[in-house]
């Protein structure tokens, strides 16, 4: 499965709303890799998706604790590998254990651990410009997203880049 969808959000709230729309299509076992510079909106994206998946507690960056687990409609694991220097450290963290077939995993700085991600995952790349507008590129890897791709394009339509 290839292809990507480019989105534009004008503020943090729109970023959360686009993530909430995407979350409608997440199923247990999904992995979402998030990439982008510091402050690009990775945690805000997870906040929107987690809220849509029934998480009621505040969703905060796991930068210093590395992993946060939330309970919603299914377990949600929010992993941040920014402070880890080597893939071995990610293994030592027990990363494979978070790839729970009953939950959804969000990996901030997922591009740094691409080799450890399952063949099928969603990649979300966020960039910002000087006025805090965000360009969000959503791309699917592997066969798990092929049957959901058309629906994904539909739910993300309000934010599609012109």
Backbone as a printed PyTorch tensor [residue, N CA C, xyz], in Angstrom:
tensor([[[  0.8600,  -1.1790,   0.0000],
         [  0.0000,   0.0000,   0.0000],
         [  0.8910,   1.2200,   0.0000]],

        [[  0.7040,   2.0920,  -0.9280],
         [  1.4590,   3.3290,  -0.9920],
         [  0.5060,   4.4940,  -1.0100]],

        [[  1.0390,   5.6470,  -1.2270],
         [  0.2060,   6.8330,  -1.3050],
         [  0.2310,   7.6330,  -0.0320]],

        [[ -0.1690,   8.8800,  -0.1640],
         [ -0.2240,   9.7440,   1.0010],
         [ -1.3180,  10.7800,   0.8220]],

        [[ -1.7020,  11.3660,   1.9310],
         [ -2.7080,  12.4200,   1.9650],
         [ -2.0630,  13.6100,   2.6550]],

        [[ -2.1030,  14.7690,   2.0190],
         [ -1.5650,  15.9850,   2.6200],
         [ -2.6990,  16.8070,   3.2090]],

        [[ -2.5140,  17.1960,   4.4700],
         [ -3.5110,  17.9700,   5.1950],
         [ -2.9120,  19.3030,   5.6130]],

        [[ -3.7710,  20.2750,   5.8470],
         [ -3.3590,  21.5580,   6.3990],
         [ -4.2620,  21.8610,   7.5830]],

        [[ -3.6420,  22.1560,   8.7360],
         [ -4.4110,  22.6020,   9.8930],
         [ -3.8900,  23.9750,  10.2970]],

        [[ -4.7900,  24.8340,  10.7150],
         [ -4.4440,  26.2310,  10.9960],
         [ -4.0440,  26.4960,  12.4470]],

        [[ -4.3720,  25.5440,  13.3380],
         [ -4.0190,  25.7090,  14.7490],
         [ -4.0400,  24.3480,  15.4340]],

        [[ -3.6810,  24.3400,  16.6970],
         [ -3.5960,  23.0920,  17.4590],
         [ -4.9450,  22.3890,  17.5250]],

        [[ -6.0220,  23.1500,  17.6810],
         [ -7.3470,  22.5510,  17.7640],
         [ -7.6960,  21.7980,  16.4810]],

        [[ -7.3860,  22.3780,  15.3280],
         [ -7.6380,  21.6850,  14.0560],
         [ -6.7730,  20.4370,  13.9320]],

        [[ -5.5410,  20.5020,  14.4460],
         [ -4.6750,  19.3170,  14.4170],
         [ -5.3130,  18.2010,  15.2360]],

        [[ -5.8220,  18.5410,  16.4140],
         [ -6.4990,  17.5400,  17.2450],
         [ -7.7470,  16.9920,  16.5480]],

        [[ -8.5000,  17.8670,  15.9030],
         [ -9.7260,  17.4220,  15.2190],
         [ -9.4020,  16.4890,  14.0500]],

        [[ -8.3460,  16.7890,  13.3060],
         [ -7.9830,  15.9010,  12.1950],
         [ -7.5590,  14.5320,  12.7310]],

        [[ -6.8460,  14.5250,  13.8540],
         [ -6.4420,  13.2620,  14.4750],
         [ -7.6560,  12.4860,  14.9810]],

        [[ -8.6310,  13.2020,  15.5320],
         [ -9.8510,  12.5450,  16.0040],
         [-10.5890,  11.8930,  14.8390]],

        [[-10.6040,  12.5620,  13.6950],
         [-11.2510,  11.9850,  12.5100],
         [-10.5140,  10.7200,  12.0770]],

        [[ -9.2010,  10.7780,  12.0590],
         [ -8.4040,   9.6100,  11.6870],
         [ -8.6470,   8.4640,  12.6630]],

        [[ -8.8050,   8.7910,  13.9380],
         [ -8.9840,   7.7660,  14.9750],
         [-10.2210,   6.9110,  14.7440]],

        [[-11.1980,   7.4410,  14.0200],
         [-12.3990,   6.6480,  13.7060],
         [-12.0420,   5.3450,  13.0080]],

        [[-10.9120,   5.3350,  12.3120],
         [-10.5360,   4.1650,  11.5250],
         [ -9.5040,   3.2730,  12.2050]],

        [[ -9.0150,   3.6840,  13.3660],
         [ -8.0200,   2.8700,  14.0560],
         [ -8.6770,   1.6500,  14.6960]],

        [[ -7.9670,   0.5410,  14.5970],
         [ -8.4450,  -0.7160,  15.1730],
         [ -7.3420,  -1.3000,  16.0430]],

        [[ -7.6920,  -2.1840,  16.9670],
         [ -6.6680,  -2.8150,  17.7880],
         [ -5.5590,  -3.4130,  16.9190]],

        [[ -4.3250,  -3.1690,  17.3440],
         [ -3.1650,  -3.6550,  16.6080],
         [ -2.5150,  -2.5970,  15.7280]],

        [[ -3.1860,  -1.4650,  15.5250],
         [ -2.6180,  -0.4110,  14.6810],
         [ -1.4580,   0.2890,  15.3690]],

        [[ -0.5010,   0.7020,  14.5570],
         [  0.6380,   1.4980,  15.0080],
         [  0.6670,   2.7650,  14.1660]],

        [[  0.8010,   3.9020,  14.8510],
         [  0.8920,   5.1930,  14.1820],
         [  2.2400,   5.7990,  14.5330]],

        [[  3.0740,   5.9970,  13.5360],
         [  4.3920,   6.6030,  13.7020],
         [  4.2700,   8.0970,  13.4240]],

        [[  4.7670,   8.9160,  14.3610],
         [  4.6940,  10.3640,  14.2020],
         [  6.1000,  10.9310,  14.0510]],

        [[  6.2720,  11.8040,  13.0640],
         [  7.5660,  12.4320,  12.8160],
         [  7.3690,  13.9320,  12.6670]],

        [[  8.4070,  14.6820,  12.9780],
         [  8.3630,  16.1280,  12.8360],
         [  9.2470,  16.7800,  13.8720]],

        [[  9.6300,  18.0150,  13.6110],
         [ 10.5210,  18.7030,  14.5350],
         [  9.8250,  18.9590,  15.8690]],

        [[ 10.6140,  19.3750,  16.8470],
         [ 10.0490,  19.7410,  18.1450],
         [  8.9850,  20.8140,  17.9510]],

        [[  7.8550,  20.6470,  18.6060],
         [  6.7840,  21.6350,  18.5320],
         [  5.9110,  21.5460,  17.2980]],

        [[  6.0910,  20.5070,  16.4970],
         [  5.3110,  20.3820,  15.2620],
         [  3.8710,  19.9380,  15.5030]],

        [[  3.5840,  19.3710,  16.6810],
         [  2.2190,  18.9640,  16.9770],
         [  2.0140,  17.4710,  17.1530]],

        [[  3.0890,  16.7250,  17.3600],
         [  2.9540,  15.2760,  17.5230],
         [  2.0840,  14.9210,  18.7290]],

        [[  2.3630,  15.5350,  19.8650],
         [  1.5720,  15.2330,  21.0640],
         [  0.1340,  15.7180,  20.8920]],

        [[ -0.0620,  16.8670,  20.2840],
         [ -1.4200,  17.3700,  20.0350],
         [ -2.1920,  16.3860,  19.1640]],

        [[ -1.5190,  15.8050,  18.1870],
         [ -2.1590,  14.8190,  17.3210],
         [ -2.6070,  13.6150,  18.1490]],

        [[ -1.7360,  13.1340,  19.0160],
         [ -2.0950,  11.9920,  19.8640],
         [ -3.2410,  12.3700,  20.7980]],

        [[ -3.2380,  13.5900,  21.3160],
         [ -4.3220,  14.0400,  22.1870],
         [ -5.6740,  13.9360,  21.4840]],

        [[ -5.7360,  14.4100,  20.2580],
         [ -6.9940,  14.3590,  19.5080],
         [ -7.4530,  12.9440,  19.2400]],

        [[ -6.5140,  12.0880,  18.8410],
         [ -6.8680,  10.6910,  18.5570],
         [ -7.2950,   9.9730,  19.8350]],

        [[ -6.5450,  10.1800,  20.9110],
         [ -6.8610,   9.5010,  22.1700],
         [ -8.2360,   9.9140,  22.6970]],

        [[ -8.5340,  11.1970,  22.6210],
         [ -9.8470,  11.6830,  23.0720],
         [-10.9570,  10.9880,  22.2670]],

        [[-10.7590,  10.8910,  20.9610],
         [-11.7600,  10.2380,  20.1080],
         [-11.8860,   8.7500,  20.4130]],

        [[-10.8360,   8.1680,  20.9570],
         [-10.8620,   6.7450,  21.3170],
         [-11.2950,   6.5250,  22.7660]],

        [[-11.8430,   7.5670,  23.3770],
         [-12.4510,   7.4170,  24.6870],
         [-11.5700,   7.7030,  25.8820]],

        [[-10.3800,   8.2260,  25.6750],
         [ -9.5090,   8.5650,  26.8040],
         [-10.0240,   9.8590,  27.4210]],

        [[-10.2790,   9.8260,  28.7130],
         [-10.8080,  11.0060,  29.3990],
         [ -9.7410,  11.7680,  30.1760]],

        [[ -8.6730,  11.0960,  30.5640],
         [ -7.6170,  11.7750,  31.3180],
         [ -6.7490,  12.6160,  30.3800]],

        [[ -6.0190,  13.5700,  30.9250],
         [ -5.1380,  14.3850,  30.0750],
         [ -4.0630,  13.5230,  29.4120]],

        [[ -3.8290,  13.7650,  28.1410],
         [ -2.7790,  13.0800,  27.3950],
         [ -1.6050,  14.0490,  27.3010]],

        [[ -0.4740,  13.6360,  27.8690],
         [  0.7040,  14.5000,  27.8960],
         [  1.8880,  13.7870,  27.2530]],

        [[  2.8720,  14.5650,  26.8860],
         [  4.0590,  14.0230,  26.2390],
         [  4.7580,  13.0200,  27.1440]],

        [[  5.1390,  11.8710,  26.5950],
         [  5.8750,  10.8880,  27.3930],
         [  7.3960,  11.0590,  27.2950]],

        [[  7.8720,  12.2330,  26.9070],
         [  9.3060,  12.4310,  26.6720],
         [ 10.1730,  11.9450,  27.8210]],

        [[  9.8180,  12.2620,  29.0570],
         [ 10.6830,  11.9110,  30.1810],
         [ 10.3730,  10.5560,  30.7850]],

        [[  9.1930,  10.0180,  30.5350],
         [  8.8610,   8.6900,  31.0560],
         [  8.9080,   7.6330,  29.9590]],

        [[  9.0350,   8.0660,  28.7240],
         [  9.1730,   7.2440,  27.5220],
         [  7.8710,   6.5870,  27.0590]],

        [[  7.0550,   6.1060,  27.9960],
         [  5.8040,   5.4450,  27.6070],
         [  4.6990,   5.8450,  28.5750]],

        [[  3.5650,   6.1870,  28.0080],
         [  2.3580,   6.4010,  28.8150],
         [  1.2770,   5.4810,  28.2520]],

        [[  0.5290,   4.8900,  29.1550],
         [ -0.5680,   4.0140,  28.7530],
         [ -1.8740,   4.6550,  29.1870]],

        [[ -2.8330,   4.6300,  28.2880],
         [ -4.1540,   5.2010,  28.5630],
         [ -5.2110,   4.1470,  28.2970]],

        [[ -6.3170,   4.2770,  28.9930],
         [ -7.4500,   3.3760,  28.7940],
         [ -8.5930,   4.1570,  28.1780]],

        [[ -9.0610,   3.6700,  27.0690],
         [-10.2150,   4.2250,  26.3930],
         [-11.0340,   3.0440,  25.9030]],

        [[-11.4750,   3.1150,  24.6760],
         [-12.2010,   1.9870,  24.0850],
         [-11.2970,   0.7640,  23.9640]],

        [[ -9.9950,   1.0160,  23.9260],
         [ -8.9700,  -0.0200,  23.8730],
         [ -7.7200,   0.5790,  24.5110]],

        [[ -6.7360,  -0.2320,  24.8710],
         [ -5.5040,   0.3330,  25.4160],
         [ -4.8040,   1.2040,  24.3690]],

        [[ -4.2530,   2.3110,  24.8280],
         [ -3.5090,   3.2120,  23.9570],
         [ -2.1360,   3.3960,  24.5910]],

        [[ -1.1060,   3.1360,  23.7990],
         [  0.2710,   3.2900,  24.2490],
         [  0.8690,   4.4740,  23.5040]],

        [[  1.3860,   5.4250,  24.2490],
         [  1.9810,   6.6340,  23.6840],
         [  3.4680,   6.5730,  24.0280]],

        [[  4.2790,   6.3180,  23.0180],
         [  5.7060,   6.0940,  23.1890],
         [  6.4650,   7.2730,  22.5900]],

        [[  7.5170,   7.7050,  23.2740],
         [  8.3650,   8.7780,  22.7570],
         [  9.8010,   8.2890,  22.8070]],

        [[ 10.4290,   8.1410,  21.6480],
         [ 11.7900,   7.6130,  21.5900],
         [ 12.8330,   8.7170,  21.3930]],

        [[ 12.4410,   9.9780,  21.5810],
         [ 13.3380,  11.1060,  21.3500],
         [ 14.6250,  11.0170,  22.1590]],

        [[ 14.5450,  10.6080,  23.3930],
         [ 15.7140,  10.5850,  24.2780],
         [ 16.5570,   9.3150,  24.1340]],

        [[ 16.1280,   8.3980,  23.3030],
         [ 16.8750,   7.1510,  23.1330],
         [ 17.8320,   7.2890,  21.9550]],

        [[ 19.0730,   6.8750,  22.1790],
         [ 20.1070,   7.0660,  21.1580],
         [ 20.3060,   5.8750,  20.2420]],

        [[ 19.9220,   4.6840,  20.6910],
         [ 20.2070,   3.4840,  19.9210],
         [ 18.9740,   2.5840,  19.8690]],

        [[ 18.8570,   1.8240,  18.7990],
         [ 17.7410,   0.8870,  18.6870],
         [ 17.7380,  -0.1090,  19.8460]],

        [[ 18.9140,  -0.4640,  20.3480],
         [ 18.9790,  -1.4020,  21.4730],
         [ 18.2460,  -0.8490,  22.6870]],

        [[ 18.3090,   0.4600,  22.8990],
         [ 17.6030,   1.0730,  24.0280],
         [ 16.0920,   0.9170,  23.8600]],

        [[ 15.6330,   0.9690,  22.6260],
         [ 14.2080,   0.7810,  22.3530],
         [ 13.8300,  -0.6690,  22.6320]],

        [[ 14.6920,  -1.6020,  22.2360],
         [ 14.4680,  -3.0190,  22.5790],
         [ 14.4250,  -3.1890,  24.0910]],

        [[ 15.3900,  -2.5780,  24.7800],
         [ 15.4660,  -2.6940,  26.2430],
         [ 14.2240,  -2.1220,  26.9230]],

        [[ 13.6340,  -1.1370,  26.3070],
         [ 12.4080,  -0.5300,  26.8320],
         [ 11.2440,  -1.5240,  26.7830]],

        [[ 11.3830,  -2.5580,  25.9640],
         [ 10.3090,  -3.5350,  25.7950],
         [  9.3260,  -3.1080,  24.7200]],

        [[  9.8420,  -2.4050,  23.7170],
         [  8.9900,  -1.8550,  22.6680],
         [  8.0700,  -2.9100,  22.0480]],

        [[  8.6020,  -4.0880,  21.7970],
         [  7.7990,  -5.1300,  21.1650],
         [  6.5700,  -5.4890,  22.0050]],

        [[  6.6870,  -5.3310,  23.3210],
         [  5.5570,  -5.6240,  24.2120],
         [  4.4180,  -4.6250,  24.0270]],

        [[  4.7520,  -3.4110,  23.5600],
         [  3.7150,  -2.4030,  23.3520],
         [  2.9610,  -2.6280,  22.0500]],

        [[  3.4990,  -3.4420,  21.1880],
         [  2.8080,  -3.7360,  19.9410],
         [  1.6990,  -4.7370,  20.2450]],

        [[  0.8020,  -4.3010,  21.0710],
         [ -0.2990,  -5.0780,  21.6170],
         [ -1.3800,  -5.2360,  20.5490]],

        [[ -1.7120,  -6.4730,  20.1880],
         [ -2.7610,  -6.6530,  19.1840],
         [ -4.1340,  -6.1740,  19.6580]],

        [[ -4.2560,  -5.8760,  20.9610],
         [ -5.5240,  -5.3900,  21.4920],
         [ -5.5720,  -3.8930,  21.6600]],

        [[ -4.4760,  -3.2010,  21.3370],
         [ -4.4180,  -1.7550,  21.5510],
         [ -3.8520,  -1.0230,  20.3510]],

        [[ -3.7610,   0.2920,  20.4950],
         [ -3.1880,   1.1480,  19.4530],
         [ -1.9280,   1.7930,  20.0280]],

        [[ -0.8780,   1.8500,  19.2120],
         [  0.3930,   2.4210,  19.6380],
         [  0.6850,   3.6660,  18.8060]],

        [[  0.9920,   4.7650,  19.4910],
         [  1.4570,   5.9960,  18.8580],
         [  2.9230,   6.1490,  19.2300]],

        [[  3.7990,   6.3150,  18.2340],
         [  5.2330,   6.4240,  18.4810],
         [  5.7220,   7.7870,  18.0010]],

        [[  6.0100,   8.6760,  18.9540],
         [  6.6030,   9.9570,  18.5900],
         [  8.0650,   9.7280,  18.2260]],

        [[  8.5080,  10.3810,  17.1630],
         [  9.8410,  10.2080,  16.5860],
         [  9.9640,   8.8030,  15.9950]],

        [[  8.8530,   8.2820,  15.5120],
         [  8.8190,   6.9360,  14.9480],
         [  9.7620,   6.7290,  13.7800]],

        [[ 10.1080,   7.7990,  13.0740],
         [ 11.0500,   7.6610,  11.9630],
         [ 12.4140,   7.1710,  12.4470]],

        [[ 12.7410,   7.4140,  13.7120],
         [ 14.0290,   6.9780,  14.2670],
         [ 14.0610,   5.4800,  14.5390]],

        [[ 12.8920,   4.8560,  14.6270],
         [ 12.8230,   3.4150,  14.9110],
         [ 12.0530,   2.6820,  13.8200]],

        [[ 12.0840,   3.2280,  12.6270],
         [ 11.3480,   2.6470,  11.4890],
         [ 11.6000,   1.1440,  11.3590]],

        [[ 12.8360,   0.7190,  11.5880],
         [ 13.1830,  -0.6930,  11.4380],
         [ 12.4480,  -1.5920,  12.4330]],

        [[ 11.9790,  -1.0280,  13.5330],
         [ 11.2940,  -1.8170,  14.5530],
         [  9.7760,  -1.8110,  14.4040]],

        [[  9.2770,  -0.9530,  13.5260],
         [  7.8270,  -0.8520,  13.3530],
         [  7.3190,  -2.0310,  12.5290]],

        [[  6.0820,  -2.4250,  12.7520],
         [  5.5280,  -3.5170,  11.9410],
         [  5.4190,  -3.0900,  10.4780]],

        [[  5.3610,  -4.0650,   9.5970],
         [  5.2530,  -3.7690,   8.1590],
         [  4.0670,  -2.8680,   7.8590]],

        [[  2.9500,  -3.1200,   8.5120],
         [  1.7570,  -2.2900,   8.3140],
         [  1.6540,  -1.2730,   9.4460]],

        [[  1.7440,  -0.0070,   9.0840],
         [  1.5510,   1.0690,  10.0610],
         [  1.2120,   2.3490,   9.3140]],

        [[  0.7440,   3.3010,  10.0640],
         [  0.4270,   4.6160,   9.5140],
         [  1.5490,   5.5580,   9.9010]],

        [[  1.9750,   6.3780,   8.9560],
         [  3.0320,   7.3560,   9.2300],
         [  2.4250,   8.7480,   9.1140]],

        [[  2.6400,   9.5670,  10.1320],
         [  2.1250,  10.9330,  10.1580],
         [  3.3290,  11.8570,  10.3310]],

        [[  3.5820,  12.6860,   9.3270],
         [  4.6910,  13.6380,   9.3700],
         [  4.1140,  15.0410,   9.4970]],

        [[  4.5650,  15.7670,  10.5130],
         [  4.0540,  17.1160,  10.7710],
         [  5.1690,  18.1400,  10.6030]],

        [[  4.8590,  19.2170,   9.8980],
         [  5.7710,  20.3500,   9.7880],
         [  4.9600,  21.6130,  10.0270]],

        [[  5.6430,  22.6500,  10.5090],
         [  4.9590,  23.9210,  10.7450],
         [  5.6580,  25.0070,   9.9430]],

        [[  4.9050,  26.0620,   9.6440],
         [  5.5330,  27.2260,   9.0310],
         [  5.4960,  28.3790,  10.0250]],

        [[  5.9390,  29.5400,   9.5950],
         [  6.1010,  30.6690,  10.5160],
         [  4.8120,  31.1330,  11.1800]],

        [[  3.6530,  30.8860,  10.5810],
         [  2.4000,  31.3160,  11.2200],
         [  1.7000,  30.1690,  11.9550]],

        [[  2.4420,  29.0880,  12.2310],
         [  1.9640,  27.9210,  12.9740],
         [  0.9550,  27.0650,  12.2100]],

        [[  0.8000,  27.3180,  10.9180],
         [  0.0230,  26.4060,  10.0870],
         [  0.8030,  25.0960,  10.0070]],

        [[  0.0980,  23.9910,  10.0910],
         [  0.7560,  22.6860,  10.0250],
         [  0.4260,  21.9800,   8.7180]],

        [[  1.4490,  21.4290,   8.1130],
         [  1.2660,  20.5140,   6.9940],
         [  1.4310,  19.1220,   7.5840]],

        [[  0.4390,  18.2920,   7.3700],
         [  0.4560,  16.9340,   7.9130],
         [  0.3380,  15.9630,   6.7440]],

        [[  1.3410,  15.1400,   6.5860],
         [  1.3070,  14.1070,   5.5360],
         [  1.0310,  12.7650,   6.2040]],

        [[ -0.0560,  12.1360,   5.7880],
         [ -0.4460,  10.8360,   6.3110],
         [ -0.1930,   9.8170,   5.2140]],

        [[  0.6050,   8.8230,   5.5240],
         [  0.8720,   7.7750,   4.5400],
         [  0.7640,   6.4090,   5.2110]],

        [[  0.3680,   5.4460,   4.4310],
         [  0.1620,   4.0930,   4.9420],
         [  1.2650,   3.1820,   4.4390]],

        [[  1.6750,   2.2950,   5.3000],
         [  2.6670,   1.2790,   4.9600],
         [  2.0040,  -0.0830,   5.1570]],

        [[  2.2120,  -0.9770,   4.2170],
         [  1.7380,  -2.3440,   4.3650],
         [  0.2720,  -2.5330,   4.0150]],

        [[ -0.1570,  -3.7830,   4.0120],
         [ -1.4940,  -4.1290,   3.5270],
         [ -2.6620,  -3.8140,   4.4640]],

        [[ -2.4240,  -3.6010,   5.7340],
         [ -3.5370,  -3.4120,   6.6760],
         [ -4.3640,  -2.1720,   6.3640]],

        [[ -3.7590,  -1.1690,   5.7230],
         [ -4.4770,   0.0720,   5.4550],
         [ -5.1530,   0.1000,   4.0810]],

        [[ -4.8470,  -0.8300,   3.2140],
         [ -5.4370,  -0.8310,   1.8690],
         [ -6.9730,  -0.8230,   1.9060]],

        [[ -7.6150,  -1.6760,   2.7040],
         [ -9.0810,  -1.6610,   2.7080],
         [ -9.6890,  -0.4370,   3.3930]],

        [[ -8.8890,   0.3130,   4.1370],
         [ -9.3870,   1.4990,   4.8520],
         [ -8.9810,   2.8140,   4.1840]],

        [[ -8.1620,   2.7420,   3.1420],
         [ -7.5840,   3.9500,   2.5590],
         [ -8.6410,   4.9260,   2.0420]],

        [[ -9.6010,   4.4320,   1.3080],
         [-10.6360,   5.3150,   0.7520],
         [-11.4310,   5.9980,   1.8780]],

        [[-11.7580,   5.2540,   2.9180],
         [-12.4630,   5.8440,   4.0670],
         [-11.5840,   6.8640,   4.7730]],

        [[-10.2830,   6.5750,   4.8630],
         [ -9.3530,   7.5190,   5.4850],
         [ -9.3350,   8.8340,   4.7110]],

        [[ -9.2510,   8.7510,   3.4020],
         [ -9.3020,   9.9690,   2.5850],
         [-10.5930,  10.7410,   2.8360]],

        [[-11.6890,  10.0300,   2.9970],
         [-12.9830,  10.6800,   3.2300],
         [-13.0510,  11.4030,   4.5620]],

        [[-12.5910,  10.7680,   5.6490],
         [-12.6990,  11.4140,   6.9550],
         [-11.7280,  12.5830,   7.0940]],

        [[-10.6490,  12.5630,   6.3240],
         [ -9.6660,  13.6430,   6.3870],
         [ -9.9190,  14.7540,   5.3750]],

        [[-10.9510,  14.6080,   4.5690],
         [-11.2680,  15.5680,   3.5160],
         [-11.3280,  17.0350,   3.9940]],

        [[-11.9210,  17.3350,   5.1530],
         [-12.0050,  18.7400,   5.5630],
         [-10.6420,  19.4400,   5.7090]],

        [[ -9.5740,  18.6700,   5.8740],
         [ -8.2590,  19.2830,   6.0760],
         [ -7.3220,  19.0690,   4.8930]],

        [[ -7.8310,  18.4530,   3.8170],
         [ -6.9650,  18.1690,   2.6690],
         [ -6.3790,  19.4490,   2.0990]],

        [[ -5.0930,  19.3730,   1.7880],
         [ -4.3970,  20.5260,   1.1790],
         [ -4.9310,  20.7270,  -0.2340]],

        [[ -5.0540,  21.9710,  -0.6120],
         [ -5.5740,  22.2930,  -1.9610],
         [ -4.5480,  21.9910,  -3.0200]]])
